[in-house]
């Protein structure tokens, strides 16, 4: 669990300092002993150019702060080591963004992005471009995307890195995990991310079967099935391995019932990793 959090993306300046507070006071506020005041939840992207010159306002929770120098060292270590961070973004974009310099801010899983927010890209045609980005100044309907400070170009990304998504019509409160083998280098190594879980409800089965399409499905995933609305003669539900096609948003599987007259709707849940 991360030991610190950012409240916004305002860079160091007198507008955010508390009365009588110095930059070092603010820096000191970030490095909290986790047990001293509860867990801190990240809300924005640091965008730190250096630990001292671009530190953002951080909220103190608890009394056991370490000294400013140690805090600065902690920030620097986090910038160089993405695995130490709790990665997060407002939302996720599953389609390819053709022009990273002109990202369309509206219509992304029900979200419209504003400057200073973070977005996770998972459907890039060039897979090395997948990952976290910072939304810069919006001009009209678009904004340039630049790498988030916890996913910097050239940084080492450990296998199994997880990104938390907070909003979205489909993907709110989801977790996306890198599935690439070994340590990846951001913007050099192809990176694939899959949702750890995906769920939905089928339409009514026809003669005890229905195909679920356009899902994120890894080989070896577990699929749980539960009857939602009963119809016809209810049977036992399965999703046979032989019926599954893996894919990143293009996967599919078949739900079958032991009853050939089962017309129930089915709640399904995929556990990828």
Protein Blocks (a to p, Z undefined) as FASTA:
>chain_A
ZZbdcfblcdcdfklpcghiafklmmmmmmccfklnopaddfbdfkpabfklmcccddde
djkdcdfklmmmmmmmmmmmmmlpccddfbdcfbdcfblklccfehpehiacdehiacdd
fkbfblmlgccddddddehjaccddddfklcghiacdehiacddfbdjklgoiacddfbe
cjddehkaccddddfbdcddddddeehiacdehiacdehiacddddfbdehjaddddddf
klpccdehiaccddddfbfkbcbdcdddddfZZ
